[in-house]
Amino acid sequence: MKKQPYLFLIGGILSLIIAMGIGRFAYTPILPLMQKDLSFSNTVAGYIASSNYTGYLLGAVLAGAIPLKQHRTIFLRICLLVSILTTAVMGLTYSHSLWYVLRFLSGVSSAFVLVLASGIVLDRLAVLNKTSWSGLFYGGVGLGICLSSLCIPRLNRLFQWEGTWIGLAVVSGILVFFVWIWLDDHSNAGEIKATQEISAKSPPTKWLLWLIIAYGLEGLGYIVTGTFIVSIADKTTFFHRSATLVWMMVGLAAIPSCLIWSILAKKWGYVKSLVLAMVLQSLGMAMPALWISKSSFIISALLFGATFMGITTLATTLGRQMNPTNSNRTIGILTAIYAIGQLIGPILAGVLSSFTHNFNTALIGASSVVLIGAGMLLNGIQFERKSQGILSKKNYEV
């Protein structure tokens, strides 16, 4: 029993590696390999990406709307299998239409996995009074990005892009075995009651609207860098066909970032930490537009990797604490508004880049949107300061 807290956490990490790091984000580094071999246009590539974002949005909405509290483990396992299968079949077909369907289903499954795994893991961590461990859990996305970045070049050399998809599916199939036996939902009424006490440290539920809007702006802004940073770097003279190095930097920075932000949140407060993370991300996003050099892309990638999953960690953990009795719904709403932003961001960036013939305006615009979101959260710091003062007084009296 003593190992159980660690095992369910590892199972949660592996679920994010499968559905997010591989199932969702492996498309970015595999796309150039597919285009090189099949010569399909950037327009088709954009449609494939958009189909994934659309599926992610639908999955987030359904995961938040459907009452899954009693069946989270079953649905999680089904969605993990769908993620693995859609990854494998991507390497078995050359049909654009089928790719749209596969990436759409992959998006649906990845959203479900994120919401369900987050609900299970965060609920269990709250009961164990280990909320700060949420950073370890969300680090699974960065770990998955890094793992896929390491596997893809070797798999491509051996089996071409088709075998790369299938090889990643095999890796996911091995990992899902451990998720199956380690990640299970054991929440009960007593545990939910315990989590309600923890929410006393959070802003009032009515403030949740500010968090939702700010998180939507984060989704709108971050996805511009998340979608185009490798392509932008590849068009410069600094990388000489090694632009995947930028994506590797994103993954490496993302691995420890969630844990670091969770530790900072425990010390400073979740709202204050979230504001700082969004400000740093905003700075990193604008950097390639303001300072064109190899260093600027590396620093931008590191700042982006160090914040994009950290922001998700902070926002979802905070949202869950504000509404602990219905964590799935709250996380689902946050994920859905985030996904809406993701759908709009690349379209606006594409239009702006067409007019300006570069991504500078799009990057600065995306950076400004994230900065506005950070500003909207500033009024929440007062709630944490007041609640922390009350808690300190109570602890002193006890």
C-alpha positions in Angstrom: 0.0 0.0 0.0 2.9 2.4 0.7 3.9 2.2 -3.0 0.4 3.0 -4.2 0.7 6.8 -4.2 3.8 6.6 -6.4 2.4 4.0 -8.7 -0.9 5.8 -9.5 1.2 8.9 -10.2 3.5 7.1 -12.5 0.4 5.6 -14.3 -0.9 9.2 -14.7 2.4 10.4 -16.2 2.5 7.5 -18.6 -1.1 8.2 -19.7 0.0 11.8 -20.7 3.1 10.5 -22.5 0.8 8.2 -24.6 -2.1 10.5 -25.4 -0.4 14.0 -25.3 3.3 13.7 -25.8 3.0 11.1 -28.5 -0.7 10.9 -29.7 -1.1 14.6 -29.9 2.2 16.3 -30.4 4.3 13.8 -32.4 2.6 15.1 -35.5 4.7 18.3 -35.4 8.1 16.6 -35.9 6.7 13.8 -38.2 5.0 16.3 -40.5 8.1 17.4 -42.4 9.0 13.8 -43.0 5.6 13.1 -44.5 5.7 16.2 -46.7 9.1 15.4 -48.0 8.0 12.0 -49.1 4.5 12.7 -50.3 4.8 16.4 -51.2 1.4 17.5 -50.0 0.8 21.2 -49.4 1.0 23.3 -46.2 -2.8 23.8 -46.6 -3.4 20.0 -46.3 -1.0 20.0 -43.4 -3.0 22.8 -41.7 -6.2 20.9 -42.3 -4.8 17.8 -40.6 -3.6 19.9 -37.6 -7.0 21.7 -37.4 -8.9 18.4 -37.4 -6.9 17.4 -34.3 -7.6 20.7 -32.6 -11.3 20.3 -33.5 -11.4 16.8 -32.0 -9.6 18.1 -28.9 -12.2 20.8 -28.4 -15.1 18.3 -28.8 -13.4 15.8 -26.4 -12.9 18.5 -23.8 -16.6 19.6 -24.0 -17.9 16.0 -23.8 -15.5 15.1 -21.0 -16.8 18.1 -19.0 -20.4 17.6 -19.8 -20.8 13.8 -19.5 -21.1 12.6 -15.9 -18.2 10.2 -15.8 -17.4 10.3 -12.1 -18.2 6.7 -11.4 -16.6 5.4 -14.6 -13.5 7.4 -15.1 -11.1 4.4 -15.2 -13.0 2.6 -17.9 -13.3 5.6 -20.2 -9.7 6.5 -19.6 -8.6 3.0 -20.8 -10.8 3.1 -23.8 -9.5 6.5 -24.9 -5.9 5.4 -24.4 -6.5 2.5 -26.8 -8.1 4.9 -29.3 -5.1 7.1 -29.1 -2.7 4.2 -29.7 -4.8 2.8 -32.6 -5.1 6.2 -34.4 -1.3 6.7 -34.1 -0.6 3.3 -35.6 -3.1 3.7 -38.5 -1.6 7.0 -39.5 1.3 5.0 -40.8 -0.9 2.5 -42.7 -2.7 4.9 -45.0 -2.0 7.6 -47.6 -5.5 9.0 -47.7 -5.8 12.6 -46.7 -9.4 12.2 -45.8 -8.6 9.3 -43.4 -5.8 11.3 -41.9 -8.4 14.0 -41.0 -10.6 11.4 -39.3 -7.6 9.8 -37.5 -6.3 13.1 -36.2 -9.8 14.2 -35.2 -10.3 11.0 -33.2 -6.8 11.4 -31.7 -7.8 14.9 -30.6 -11.0 13.6 -28.9 -9.2 10.8 -27.1 -6.3 13.0 -25.9 -8.7 15.6 -24.4 -10.6 12.8 -22.6 -7.3 11.4 -21.3 -6.1 14.8 -20.1 -9.4 15.6 -18.3 -10.0 12.1 -16.8 -6.4 11.4 -15.8 -6.2 14.9 -14.3 -9.4 14.4 -12.3 -8.2 11.0 -11.0 -4.7 12.0 -10.1 -5.5 15.5 -8.7 -8.3 14.1 -6.5 -6.0 11.4 -5.1 -3.1 13.9 -4.5 -5.5 16.2 -2.7 -6.6 13.4 -0.4 -3.0 12.5 0.3 -2.2 16.2 0.9 0.4 16.1 -2.0 -1.1 18.7 -4.3 2.4 19.9 -5.2 3.0 16.5 -6.9 0.7 17.6 -9.7 3.8 19.1 -11.3 5.3 15.6 -11.6 2.1 14.4 -13.3 1.8 17.1 -15.9 5.5 16.7 -16.6 4.4 13.6 -18.6 3.6 15.8 -21.6 7.1 17.2 -21.8 8.6 13.7 -21.2 6.4 12.4 -24.1 7.6 15.2 -26.4 11.2 14.5 -25.5 10.7 10.7 -25.9 9.1 11.0 -29.3 11.8 13.5 -30.5 14.4 10.9 -29.6 12.6 8.0 -31.2 11.5 9.7 -34.5 14.9 10.2 -36.2 15.9 6.6 -35.6 12.6 5.1 -36.6 12.5 7.3 -39.7 16.0 6.1 -40.8 14.9 2.4 -40.3 11.3 2.4 -41.4 10.5 5.8 -43.1 7.7 8.0 -41.8 5.1 5.2 -42.0 7.1 3.0 -39.6 7.7 6.0 -37.4 4.0 6.3 -36.6 3.7 2.5 -36.1 6.9 2.4 -33.9 5.5 5.1 -31.7 2.3 3.2 -31.4 4.2 0.1 -30.3 6.0 2.2 -27.6 2.6 3.5 -26.5 1.3 0.0 -26.4 4.1 -1.1 -24.0 3.5 1.9 -21.7 -0.3 1.5 -21.6 0.1 -1.9 -19.9 1.5 -0.1 -16.8 -1.2 2.6 -16.9 -3.8 -0.2 -17.0 -2.5 -1.8 -13.7 -1.4 1.3 -11.8 -3.9 4.1 -12.6 -7.2 3.4 -11.0 -9.9 5.6 -9.5 -10.6 4.9 -5.8 -12.3 8.2 -4.9 -15.2 8.2 -2.4 -17.4 10.6 -0.5 -14.9 10.8 2.4 -12.1 11.8 0.0 -14.3 14.4 -1.7 -15.1 15.9 1.7 -11.3 16.1 2.4 -10.7 17.9 -0.8 -13.3 20.6 0.1 -11.1 21.6 3.0 -8.1 22.2 0.7 -10.2 24.5 -1.5 -10.2 27.0 1.3 -6.9 28.2 0.1 -8.3 29.2 -3.3 -10.2 32.2 -4.6 -14.0 32.0 -4.4 -15.9 30.0 -7.0 -17.3 33.2 -8.6 -13.7 34.1 -9.6 -13.5 31.0 -11.8 -14.8 33.0 -14.7 -11.7 35.2 -14.7 -9.6 32.0 -14.8 -11.6 30.5 -17.6 -11.3 33.7 -19.8 -7.5 34.0 -19.1 -6.9 30.4 -19.8 -8.8 30.8 -23.1 -6.5 33.7 -24.1 -3.5 31.5 -23.1 -4.8 28.8 -25.6 -5.2 31.4 -28.3 -1.7 32.8 -27.8 0.4 29.8 -27.0 -0.7 27.7 -29.9 0.9 30.1 -32.4 4.4 29.3 -31.1 3.4 25.7 -30.4 2.4 25.2 -34.1 4.9 27.4 -36.0 8.1 27.7 -34.0 9.8 24.8 -35.7 8.7 25.9 -39.2 9.8 29.5 -38.5 13.2 28.3 -37.2 13.6 26.0 -40.3 13.2 29.0 -42.6 16.2 30.8 -41.0 19.8 30.3 -41.8 20.7 29.5 -38.2 19.8 25.8 -38.0 20.8 24.2 -41.3 18.0 21.5 -41.3 18.3 20.9 -37.6 15.2 22.9 -36.5 14.0 19.9 -34.6 16.5 21.0 -32.0 14.1 23.7 -31.2 11.3 21.2 -30.5 13.7 19.1 -28.4 14.4 22.2 -26.3 10.7 22.7 -25.7 10.4 19.1 -24.5 13.4 19.2 -22.2 12.3 22.5 -20.6 8.8 21.1 -20.1 9.8 18.0 -18.2 10.8 19.7 -14.9 8.7 22.8 -15.4 5.4 21.5 -14.0 7.1 20.4 -10.7 8.9 23.7 -10.4 5.7 25.7 -10.9 3.9 23.5 -8.4 6.6 24.1 -5.8 6.5 27.9 -6.5 2.7 27.8 -6.3 2.8 26.2 -2.9 5.2 28.9 -1.7 3.7 32.0 -3.5 0.2 31.0 -4.3 -1.3 29.6 -7.5 -2.7 32.8 -8.9 0.6 34.7 -8.5 2.6 31.9 -10.0 0.2 31.6 -12.9 0.6 35.3 -13.7 4.4 35.0 -13.6 4.4 32.0 -15.9 2.2 33.7 -18.5 4.3 36.9 -18.4 7.5 34.8 -19.0 5.8 32.9 -21.8 4.7 36.1 -23.4 8.3 37.4 -23.4 9.6 34.2 -24.9 7.0 34.2 -27.7 7.8 37.7 -28.8 11.6 37.1 -28.7 12.1 35.6 -32.2 10.3 38.6 -33.7 12.3 41.2 -31.8 15.7 39.5 -31.8 16.4 37.3 -34.8 19.2 34.9 -33.9 19.8 31.3 -33.1 20.0 32.2 -29.4 16.6 33.9 -29.5 15.0 30.7 -30.9 16.6 28.6 -28.3 15.7 30.9 -25.4 12.2 31.2 -26.8 11.8 27.4 -27.0 13.1 27.0 -23.4 10.8 29.7 -22.1 7.9 28.2 -24.0 8.6 24.7 -22.8 9.2 25.9 -19.3 5.7 27.5 -19.1 3.1 26.0 -21.4 2.5 22.9 -19.4 3.3 24.7 -16.2 0.4 27.0 -16.9 -1.9 24.0 -17.5 -0.7 22.5 -14.2 -1.4 25.7 -12.3 -4.8 26.5 -14.0 -6.3 23.0 -13.7 -5.1 22.5 -10.2 -6.5 25.9 -9.1 -9.7 25.2 -11.0 -10.1 21.8 -9.3 -9.4 23.3 -5.8 -12.1 25.9 -6.5 -14.7 23.3 -7.3 -13.4 20.0 -5.8 -16.8 18.1 -5.8 -17.0 18.3 -9.6 -13.4 18.3 -10.8 -14.1 16.7 -14.2 -16.6 19.4 -15.1 -14.3 22.3 -14.1 -11.2 20.8 -15.8 -13.4 20.0 -18.8 -14.6 23.7 -19.1 -11.0 25.0 -18.8 -9.8 22.5 -21.4 -12.6 23.4 -23.8 -12.0 27.2 -23.6 -8.3 26.5 -24.1 -9.1 24.3 -27.1 -11.3 27.1 -28.6 -8.3 29.4 -28.4 -6.2 26.8 -30.1 -8.6 26.6 -33.0 -8.6 30.3 -33.6 -4.9 31.1 -33.0 -3.3 29.3 -36.0 -6.0 30.7 -38.4 -5.3 34.3 -37.3 -1.6 33.7 -37.4 -1.9 32.3 -40.9 -3.9 35.3 -42.1 -1.4 37.8 -40.5 1.6 36.0 -42.0 0.0 36.0 -45.4 -0.4 39.8 -45.3 3.0 40.5 -43.7 5.0 37.7 -45.4 6.5 36.7 -42.0 5.4 35.6 -38.5 6.6 38.6 -36.6 3.2 40.3 -36.3 1.6 37.0 -35.4 4.1 36.3 -32.7 3.9 39.7 -31.2 0.1 39.6 -31.3 0.0 36.1 -29.7 2.4 37.4 -27.0 0.1 40.4 -26.3 -2.9 38.1 -26.0 -1.2 36.0 -23.3 0.0 39.1 -21.5 -3.6 40.4 -21.4 -4.7 37.1 -19.9 -2.0 37.5 -17.2 -3.3 40.9 -16.4 -6.9 39.6 -16.0 -5.7 37.3 -13.2 -4.1 40.0 -11.1 -7.3 40.7 -9.2 -7.2 37.1 -7.9 -3.9 37.5 -5.9 -5.8 39.4 -3.2 -8.0 36.4 -2.5 -5.1 34.1 -2.0 -3.4 36.6 0.2 -6.5 36.9 2.4 -7.1 33.2 2.6 -3.4 32.5 3.4 -3.6 35.0 6.2 -6.8 33.4 7.6 -5.2 30.0 7.4 -2.0 31.1 9.1 -4.2 32.7 11.9 -6.1 29.5 12.3 -3.0 27.4 12.5 -1.5 29.7 15.1 -4.7 29.5 17.2 -4.6 25.7 17.0 
